[in-house]
Amino acid sequence: MVEAQQKSYQVPRHHTSLKKPLWLVLAVSVLSMLLICTHMMSPRHSKTSSSWLPIHVRKLTDEEVAARAVARDILKTPPPFVTENSKIAFLFLTPGTLPFEKLWDDFFTGHEGKFSIYIHPSKERPVHISSHFSDRAIHSDEVTWGRISMVDAEKRLLVSALEDPDNQHFVLLSESCIPLHNFDYTYRYLMYSNVSFIESFVDPGPHGTGRHMEHMLPEIAREDFRKGAQWFTMKRQHAVIVMADGLYYSKFRQYCGPGIEADKNCIADEHYLPTFFSMIDPMGISNWSVTYVDWSERQWHPKTYTANEISLDFMKNVTTEEMSTHVTSVGEHGDELHWPCTWNGITRPCYLFARKFHPDTLDTLVNLFPNYTSTLV
């Protein structure tokens, strides 16, 4: 019986082609092998067998579920309409006296009722020359550059400003910051924007993703770690979310600092908010800051401009720049990332403020201010 079956499948010697069913089997086999080889040779896939395993989706912890539920609920709250009482809260983080108070006074004058001022002096009681700044200091504490105390100072400013329900947008500024446009332009730019202006980008170098701490796992994965300047502007919803966050903040408070893991130098104010908002509400932030800084010197701190470097042409160049620059720690001199700045989907100048400026630039800036500011958004 077996021999009869074997004979029935033998191909006659005088045939020059195979039977149709066997052709089909061979064609499908060859095609399958080609697809498998193509898949294995693809650079997207690992050379190990792990690339063939199903992707494991980590189950969120109870704390993560709770934190995201709170953030989601806050984001569902309709943003308040801009009314005649709507204000921008300007949050000054400074060691003491504000050297550009006179320039800011020119910026604020005539717009009373449209802004609030809060000052966090970390070292000494500031001396004021403008009534706009008098008695605006909040309870403060010592601030150390690169430590979580910087984030704590930002949160003190935010919570103080949140006590006024008319404050709808919040701007963090340093003592070396200056305004680049007049108040009306700045007010419309921020109040009618559909995002918060928080810088957040991936720096794959040692001073970016390289600062991620293994202790931050599982809540903060390496691929979620972001970098950005601390100088934010944010909507009220986002300010409330920052104050409500305990989980992600605690990870940075405990583990983002120098010497915690090997030689990593994690700087909390450069990573906490960029990482947090990239995870919680990535579509709700701009990913670039409206505060201009110059990192061309590639030092730990940005360039400080002196009086002899300030001119009308220079100021106009800064105020009209439409491409944001983000310096990474990749390469010998730090590779740069560039992308266009858009305001509600329309290309617009990137910057409303700028830093760092030496106090000796004050008189020059006061004289130039009416000539380099814009009046329309």
Secondary structure as GFF3:
##gff-version 3
##sequence-region A 1 377
A	DSSP	alpha_helix	2	8	.	.	.	ID=ss1
A	DSSP	alpha_helix	20	41	.	.	.	ID=ss2
A	DSSP	three_ten_helix	49	52	.	.	.	ID=ss3
A	DSSP	alpha_helix	62	76	.	.	.	ID=ss4
A	DSSP	beta_strand	87	94	.	.	.	ID=ss5
A	DSSP	alpha_helix	101	108	.	.	.	ID=ss6
A	DSSP	beta_strand	115	121	.	.	.	ID=ss7
A	DSSP	alpha_helix	148	162	.	.	.	ID=ss8
A	DSSP	beta_strand	167	174	.	.	.	ID=ss9
A	DSSP	beta_strand	178	179	.	.	.	ID=ss10
A	DSSP	alpha_helix	183	191	.	.	.	ID=ss11
A	DSSP	beta_strand	196	199	.	.	.	ID=ss12
A	DSSP	three_ten_helix	209	211	.	.	.	ID=ss13
A	DSSP	three_ten_helix	214	216	.	.	.	ID=ss14
A	DSSP	three_ten_helix	222	224	.	.	.	ID=ss15
A	DSSP	beta_strand	233	235	.	.	.	ID=ss16
A	DSSP	alpha_helix	236	244	.	.	.	ID=ss17
A	DSSP	alpha_helix	247	255	.	.	.	ID=ss18
A	DSSP	alpha_helix	268	280	.	.	.	ID=ss19
A	DSSP	three_ten_helix	282	284	.	.	.	ID=ss20
A	DSSP	beta_strand	285	287	.	.	.	ID=ss21
A	DSSP	beta_strand	291	292	.	.	.	ID=ss22
A	DSSP	three_ten_helix	307	309	.	.	.	ID=ss23
A	DSSP	alpha_helix	312	320	.	.	.	ID=ss24
A	DSSP	beta_strand	323	327	.	.	.	ID=ss25
A	DSSP	beta_strand	336	340	.	.	.	ID=ss26
A	DSSP	beta_strand	342	343	.	.	.	ID=ss27
A	DSSP	beta_strand	346	347	.	.	.	ID=ss28
A	DSSP	beta_strand	353	354	.	.	.	ID=ss29
A	DSSP	three_ten_helix	359	361	.	.	.	ID=ss30
A	DSSP	alpha_helix	362	372	.	.	.	ID=ss31
###
